[in-house]
Structures are given as C-alpha cells and as structure tokens.
Amino acid sequence: MMSVSELLQTTKTTLFSFEILPPLRGRSISQIYDTIDTLMQFNPAFIEVTTHRSDFAYRETSSGVFMRVEERLRPGTVAVACAIKQRYGVPVVPHIICSGYTQQETEYELIDLSFFDIFDLLVLRGDKAKQDNRFIPKEGGLRFANELCEQINRFNDGHLLYGDQHNIITSRPFTYGVAGYPEKHEEAMSMQADIDALKRKVDAGAGYIVTQMFYDNRKYFDYCECLAKAGIHVPVVPGIKPLGTLNHLTMLPRTFHIDFPDTLVKQLQHCRTNDEVRRVGIEWGIQQCQELKAAGAPSLHFYTMNAASAIAEIMREVG
C-alpha cells in the first residue's frame, strides 16, 4: 500500500482529507462514525486522528481533600485509528506528539501501531501544558518535533531505547508529515526562524506538511513560495476550518493566532446569529477551496470538529 507521503507526492489531482478528534473521556465513538459517514461520499484519501496531552486537574476525594491528578481529556488515539481503519478501510494518520509524553511512552505507541499495520504518522511537538507559560517537556521527553522525527527514524532502523534492537517492522517503515504555520507559530521569534525549524523537520525525513488553518489564501501561496526558497520541496497541504458560530469570530484568532482577511471581516460584521456565520463560512470555504484546487493544492484538508455538514456542503460545490 502506498504511504500518505507517497500519495501526496505523486498525486496529479487535489485530494480530500480531514482530521477528527477522539471522543471526550467517557463518550462513545459513535459521533466519530457519524462525522466519517457524512464525509465518506467524498472518498477521503486519509483521515488524521489527533493526540492530546494529559494535564493536571484537582479532584475532590471522599474525605473532602482535593488531590492533584493527571488526566487526559481525549484518550484513545491508537484505538480510534485502528477502529477507523477496520471499519472504513481508509488510511489513518494518528498524531504523535512530544507534549506530555516520554520517549518510552512514544516507543510503546510506535510498537502498538506497528502491530496494527499503521505506519502513517503526523509528528508534532504539541501544545504546552495549561499551567505553563512556555513549553516544558515531560521528564524523559523531547523538546522539539525534529527530535521526535529522529526517534521514529531510529525505530525504523531497528533501534529501541537504551540500545535494544527489534524486528517489529515487517511491511514498511513509518513515514510522517509535520505541521506548518502560514501565519507563523505563536512561539517563533520570526517567520524565518519558524521556517528554519520546519526545515529541520523536513531534513529529518518528513514527507509532507499540513498547515494550520488559515482564511487568506494569499498567505498560503506566499508561504509555499518562502518554503521553496528555503529548499523545502515536499507537498504543503492546506488546512481548512469552516466558520460555524459567533464564538469562532474571536476564539479562532485568539487560540490559533490567525487573522481573517478584510473581505471576510466585512461579511462577518453583519452576522448576528450562528446560522448567519455558518452560511458565510460555507460560502467563504467554497471560494477558498476552489482557488486552492485550481492552484494544484495536494489535498483539501479539513478540521472537522462540529463542521461535518458544512464541509459536505463545501465539497459538493468544489467537486
């Protein structure tokens, strides 16, 4: 089977792909299936499954004392990836992150994935802990995504931690993509510093880049030009998130450090309800995707949280 990296590098048409989140702790996987069922009609080339770090919370004990505990809001990335692969037969791409993981825990995930014959990954540093003002790796963990790429490379070469050897991989090695930021990662000192960090990941072996969401295609096109000038020549997959609620108008720029283009802002300023935002979001998404497809984007990659029906409307128009 062709890897996602190979698929993106050889495709002659613009593919369709999307990202889903594992269900909240204690929730059923049925909502994930509902999202995928809605979007299967568009023949997704691959489906990404996010990974979330554990954070600390305070839980009251039976004695009334509050105890600090470590818990993960959305566990189950490996299990969800396996379930999707079995149910739909679509290539799945679980996220592998530095944040909140030790190298040994990462190694265990790689072993589990290899047993399920899942060898496509998206490699990320991940978010900082909520209580920290800067990224701090877990003790025994890694600071940067390029270091995580190198750990995966060593695993591919048969090396476990502490000098042990393995013969686990029998079909093909892990291949992986990484994240890119057309409007710069929030922690990067400059766009050039951000591109330099991305080049280290590509030089380590990343076969493609998936971008943070953006709403101004000019920023994506300019970003691709800057990457090419920096010697980065792997496919750059645009990340797309349809606007759907009034809350998105302030939450998305604040959380993801992105800007809305002036033309879109003028349309959104007239919105008074979620339905009005959703309609503007769909119409903007159609225009955005048509332009990206015409420019030869390798895939239209959607962030699906609470957006499956809007994505379906966009894709029916984009074709």
Salt bridges, closest charged atoms under 4 A:
GLU19 OE1 - HIS95 NE2 3.63
GLU48 OE1 - HIS95 NE2 2.82
GLU48 OE1 - HIS301 NE2 3.58
ASP55 OD1 - ARG53 NE 3.37
GLU71 OE2 - ARG59 NH2 2.79
GLU105 OE2 - LYS138 NZ 3.27
ASP120 OD2 - ARG172 NH2 3.22
GLU183 OE1 - LYS219 NZ 3.12
GLU186 OE1 - HIS257 NE2 3.08
GLU187 OE1 - ARG125 NH1 2.84
ASP203 OD2 - LYS199 NZ 3.06
ASP222 OD1 - ARG218 NE 3.03
GLU225 OE2 - ARG218 NH2 3.85
ASP259 OD2 - LYS219 NZ 3.65
GLU313 OE2 - ARG278 NH1 3.25
GLU313 OE1 - ARG279 NH2 3.17
